[in-house]
């Protein structure tokens, strides 16, 4: 087991607010799970955020993160899932922040009718998520 720098980090209040704006509770949960109460939607969102936090904590254990970097990675991981974010998380763990930011910026496609196509909204999101790794 390596160093565990980021184990105590959790998504900040500001990071949670940004993620809620990006994902919105009127997005994935209500579309995919009709009939959920607002409390159930909130609980599902909380579970999903916690899962993304744990993935970042587990995968980035050798490189300390700032709160802004952690928040950005949780947002990225929440959007892609732990498997989809793995390349970026590994690069950051190795200290390759520029490579990780570049990889984030390239991941702007979304599934449409069974194929991946560039998505304008993701380009802006990825620019915001990658910014803490450029500063």
Secondary structure, DSSP 8 states (H G I E B T S, - for coil): ----SSTT----HHHHHHHHHHH-TTTHHHHHSTT--HHHHHHHHHHHHHHHHHHHHHH--SS---HHHHHHHHHHHHHHHHHHHHHHHHHHHTT-HHHHHHHHHH--EEEETTEEEE-HHHHHHHHHHHHTTT-
